[in-house]
Amino acid sequence: MNVNLNKRPVIDQTLATTGERALIERIRRRVMASGTPLTDGLRVGIGDDCAVTMPPDPAQWDTLLTSDAVIENVHFMPATDAALVGHKAIGRCLSDVAAMGGEPCWALVNLVAPPSTPLAWADAMMNGLIDTAATCAATVVGGDVATGPTLQVHVFLVGRVAVGHAVRRDGARPGDAIFVTGQLGGSLAGRHLTFQPRLAEGAWLRAGGWASAMIDLSDGLGIDARRLLTASGVAGRIFLDQLPLTAAAANMKDGSTALDHALSDGEDYELLFSVNSAKKDTILKEWADAGLTTTCTRIGEIVEGDAGRLEGVTAEGDILPLEKGYEHFGTSNTANPFGSGNACTGRRMADAMDGDRNRDPGVDGRPG
Ligand SMILES: [Mg+2]
């Protein structure tokens, strides 16, 4: 949508010359033009002090709340396509809602940007964000723009899930099988900007009672699997020769194997979940019969053992401890100039090139 609120051509404008009110008006018009269903429940959207929504029927719905941020030089680079920055910013929150088996409703977006930021960048970023929101039936209902030293997009997302049926991380039990959607590894090659939140898959898993526990893979299979195991108080084994690997994982050319990438790389945004023993042998047929086109692969099993212990089983049957995956606020990786973040840090870019993957996962920094 082409909104011309200022006389100067958009190409010459910055956020400083545009002004906050005009920028917010541009965003409001884009949301209105996005085709997002302004579903029942929204009384006041962008333009007042607060958005106003009606609470969902508490007899029917629980509310899901999540937030995330993408920051320049941490989660995207200055040259990254702005629309993909917007897609990623809301996509991370949508992936969290998917991991609970829920559906997204409302989003608040805070843009922090230097005054010299081109208006065209903000337009393109919001277009990408709003397009992805509309695709997933989420509506941007408000937010803020603020001046800051670096580009940052903070998204706050409200969703809903059938009352009492949010799929948590703590339901895995010994005897359950472990499954994953899609393929893993090598997201830094581009998929961290273009991933599709697995909302339909998460909702199907929740509706059919398939998943006993679930998490989305934001920090890498090694770390996120241990989060699920720790929450559930169980141990797990991954069948290393069964992991679905992306072509990108095999083509990173950094000295690490595709398997190493699948275990360690963050930002796959796939769903990792456990399925109880009564259902684990029928789920893949039901998955296909339901018309879900995303691949789903059985990659391991829940076993008795120390909470959070993760092991790999080789094709030969050897059992190895698994302690890989990128950690926020990395403990031993003192060379990381950014200190946190899980994708496009300069350090990560360097990792991808020099094959230095000697990270100590340490203690979990935050929930994924
Ligand atoms: Mg998550």
Residues whose N, C-alpha, C, O or C-beta is under 5 A from the ligand:
A	BS01	MG	D96 D216 G368
